[in-house]
Amino acid sequence: MKKSAIAGGCLLGLFVIACAYKGGVDTSDPLSLAEYKKIKAGSSEKALFAYTNTCRQNSASERADDYPTTWTCYGADGSSAVFFYSEGVMFSKSQTGLV
């Protein structure tokens, strides 16, 4: 194989990875500060997804249902919120830059 073909394949691979990373978070329904405030301690994960589709589970490994779970949800312009759940119930949350 020629060096130019190998280099081209590597560049194509990097481009695909970059596009996949950039498209990894669906921002068609970003979380707003008003929505963030509506999500109260004691609410379920289902309630979280009623407001946004930009959330990603931080620890997606196979764990018991009672193991704490963390979800990071994204707002507009790089803002985010983190929600902490135990046994499917939110017990804490934090946000940075939501508007």
Buried (B, 14 or more C-beta within 10 A) or exposed (E): EEEEEEEEEEEEEEEEEEEEEEEEBEBEBBBBBEBBEEBEEEBEBEBBBEBBBBBBEEEEEEEEEEEEBEBBBBBEEEBBBBBBBEEEEBEEBEBEEBE
